[in-house]
Amino acid sequence: MPTFKPVITLLAACLFAAACSPGVYADPVEPTHTSPSPVAPEFTGIDHWINTAPLSMSQLRGKVILVEFWTYSCINCIHVAPHVKQWHEQFKDQGLVVVGVHTPEYGYEKKLENLQAAVKRFGITYPVAQDNGYLTWNAYGNQYWPALYLIDKEGRIVYQHFGEGAYATTEARIQKLLSAQGTQNKRPD
């Protein structure tokens, strides 16, 4: 038993460190001049686009982009959806582009007709990319539904949030990015 004591102590220390590590899934540290935010990956392996022609990050450069990873039968995604829809409606004319990346959890969610029905049922009017092969999901290193990534006009991920909540914080970050963007990228009337 004495030979197990160091192993048990080490395991207990690891568990304690993991349990007491606040912010493990928190938003990234603010970028500095020496460590900029990561560049947002391109939309990769998209099976179909709904509500739009195919989009690319390079095409959207100069705009503020909210990428939402979701799946239509996830209850947490359903709870987040009204907020994402509201941000789209409220800020689209100020330069925000919302892209929902639907990455299915279950086989039936891979069917285009099921996804189209869900988009209609939820009243989603912003672009939706169908990522059945998880290629865009993996390009982001994403692990959660729902996940929100805010991308600045230079194409860098400057904010992320996983799960429900933090709606006021997310909206404040959208507003901050849009105000920093100025009027150069506003859509014409």
VMD Tcl script that draws the C-alpha trace (Angstrom):
set ca {
  {0.00 0.00 0.00}
  {2.84 2.51 0.68}
  {3.90 2.37 -3.01}
  {0.43 3.49 -4.03}
  {0.46 6.57 -1.79}
  {2.49 8.75 -4.25}
  {0.25 7.66 -7.15}
  {-2.93 8.38 -5.21}
  {-1.52 11.74 -4.08}
  {-0.67 12.64 -7.69}
  {-4.12 11.61 -8.93}
  {-5.79 13.62 -6.17}
  {-3.68 16.67 -7.07}
  {-4.64 16.32 -10.75}
  {-8.34 16.04 -9.90}
  {-8.11 19.03 -7.59}
  {-6.33 21.11 -10.23}
  {-8.89 20.17 -12.89}
  {-11.84 20.91 -10.60}
  {-10.39 24.22 -9.49}
  {-9.41 25.60 -12.87}
  {-11.94 28.34 -13.52}
  {-12.29 29.50 -17.06}
  {-11.13 26.31 -18.72}
  {-13.91 26.77 -21.28}
  {-13.96 30.55 -21.00}
  {-13.53 33.04 -23.78}
  {-10.04 33.48 -25.16}
  {-7.66 35.97 -23.65}
  {-7.87 39.36 -25.28}
  {-5.33 39.56 -28.10}
  {-2.27 41.71 -27.71}
  {0.20 43.07 -30.24}
  {2.41 40.05 -29.50}
  {-0.32 37.39 -29.60}
  {-3.12 38.16 -32.04}
  {-6.34 36.18 -32.11}
  {-6.43 33.14 -34.41}
  {-7.60 33.56 -37.99}
  {-11.06 32.08 -38.54}
  {-10.95 28.91 -40.63}
  {-12.65 28.77 -44.01}
  {-16.02 27.02 -44.32}
  {-14.91 23.53 -45.35}
  {-16.80 20.50 -46.65}
  {-20.19 22.17 -46.63}
  {-22.80 19.83 -48.12}
  {-25.47 22.48 -48.78}
  {-26.18 26.14 -48.10}
  {-29.64 27.30 -47.04}
  {-30.86 30.92 -47.39}
  {-27.77 31.90 -49.41}
  {-25.36 31.03 -52.17}
  {-22.12 29.46 -50.85}
  {-20.13 31.81 -48.63}
  {-16.44 31.99 -47.80}
  {-14.50 33.72 -45.05}
  {-12.41 35.53 -47.64}
  {-15.63 36.84 -49.26}
  {-16.87 38.07 -45.85}
  {-13.59 39.78 -44.88}
  {-14.33 43.32 -43.73}
  {-17.56 42.30 -41.99}
  {-18.26 41.20 -38.44}
  {-19.28 37.54 -38.51}
  {-21.07 35.42 -35.92}
  {-20.55 31.71 -36.60}
  {-22.97 29.54 -34.64}
  {-22.45 25.78 -34.47}
  {-25.79 24.15 -33.81}
  {-27.96 21.15 -34.46}
  {-31.72 21.33 -34.69}
  {-32.69 18.73 -32.08}
  {-30.34 19.98 -29.35}
  {-32.41 21.66 -26.61}
  {-29.58 24.06 -25.76}
  {-29.38 25.11 -29.42}
  {-33.13 25.65 -29.47}
  {-32.82 27.91 -26.42}
  {-30.00 29.96 -28.02}
  {-31.74 30.30 -31.41}
  {-34.04 33.23 -30.50}
  {-31.03 35.28 -29.40}
  {-29.09 34.54 -32.59}
  {-32.15 35.39 -34.68}
  {-32.57 38.65 -32.76}
  {-28.91 39.62 -33.29}
  {-29.26 38.87 -36.99}
  {-32.35 41.07 -37.30}
  {-31.03 43.82 -35.08}
  {-27.52 44.13 -36.53}
  {-27.61 42.85 -40.13}
  {-27.97 46.38 -41.52}
  {-25.01 47.49 -39.43}
  {-22.68 44.90 -40.96}
  {-23.19 41.71 -38.91}
  {-23.29 38.47 -40.89}
  {-24.64 35.45 -39.00}
  {-23.77 32.01 -40.35}
  {-25.32 28.98 -38.70}
  {-23.16 25.91 -39.20}
  {-25.46 22.94 -38.71}
  {-23.35 19.99 -37.63}
  {-25.58 16.99 -36.92}
  {-25.43 14.93 -33.78}
  {-27.74 12.19 -35.07}
  {-28.15 10.50 -38.44}
  {-31.62 11.90 -39.16}
  {-30.20 15.43 -38.79}
  {-27.99 14.80 -41.83}
  {-30.98 14.74 -44.17}
  {-31.26 18.01 -46.07}
  {-35.06 17.95 -46.07}
  {-35.12 17.60 -42.26}
  {-32.71 20.52 -41.86}
  {-34.70 22.66 -44.30}
  {-37.87 21.91 -42.34}
  {-36.16 22.87 -39.07}
  {-34.84 26.14 -40.54}
  {-38.38 26.97 -41.68}
  {-39.93 25.87 -38.35}
  {-37.51 28.04 -36.34}
  {-37.93 30.99 -38.73}
  {-34.20 31.21 -39.47}
  {-33.50 33.63 -42.30}
  {-29.72 33.95 -41.99}
  {-27.34 31.66 -43.95}
  {-27.08 28.07 -42.77}
  {-24.25 25.75 -43.83}
  {-24.85 22.00 -43.61}
  {-21.63 20.46 -42.21}
  {-22.48 16.75 -42.19}
  {-18.84 15.66 -42.38}
  {-17.75 17.85 -39.44}
  {-15.06 19.47 -41.60}
  {-15.83 23.06 -40.59}
  {-16.50 21.91 -37.01}
  {-13.06 20.28 -36.93}
  {-11.39 23.27 -38.61}
  {-12.56 25.37 -35.64}
  {-11.58 22.67 -33.16}
  {-15.14 22.89 -31.89}
  {-16.46 20.39 -29.36}
  {-19.83 21.76 -28.26}
  {-23.39 22.55 -29.31}
  {-24.19 25.37 -29.34}
  {-20.98 27.32 -29.88}
  {-20.68 30.95 -30.90}
  {-17.59 32.46 -32.53}
  {-17.34 36.19 -33.22}
  {-14.98 37.14 -36.00}
  {-13.71 40.68 -36.51}
  {-13.44 42.49 -39.84}
  {-9.87 41.24 -40.23}
  {-11.06 37.63 -40.07}
  {-9.84 36.83 -36.56}
  {-11.78 34.98 -33.87}
  {-12.03 37.49 -31.03}
  {-14.75 35.91 -28.88}
  {-16.26 32.50 -28.30}
  {-18.96 31.15 -26.05}
  {-20.14 27.58 -25.53}
  {-23.60 26.61 -24.38}
  {-26.46 28.80 -23.25}
  {-26.21 32.15 -21.50}
  {-23.91 35.17 -21.65}
  {-26.37 36.80 -24.06}
  {-25.72 40.35 -22.83}
  {-21.97 39.81 -23.02}
  {-22.21 38.39 -26.53}
  {-24.41 41.25 -27.70}
  {-22.03 43.80 -26.16}
  {-19.14 42.21 -28.05}
  {-21.13 42.33 -31.30}
  {-21.88 46.02 -30.73}
  {-18.24 46.77 -29.88}
  {-17.01 45.07 -33.06}
  {-19.61 46.84 -35.19}
  {-18.76 50.25 -33.72}
  {-15.05 49.58 -34.29}
  {-15.91 48.65 -37.86}
  {-17.18 52.13 -38.65}
  {-19.34 52.85 -41.66}
  {-17.00 51.73 -44.42}
  {-18.62 48.29 -44.65}
  {-22.27 49.24 -44.15}
  {-24.61 47.96 -46.79}
  {-26.06 50.58 -49.09}
  {-29.73 51.51 -48.67}
}
mol new
graphics top color blue
foreach p $ca { graphics top sphere $p radius 0.5 }
foreach p [lrange $ca 0 end-1] q [lrange $ca 1 end] { graphics top cylinder $p $q radius 0.2 }
display resetview
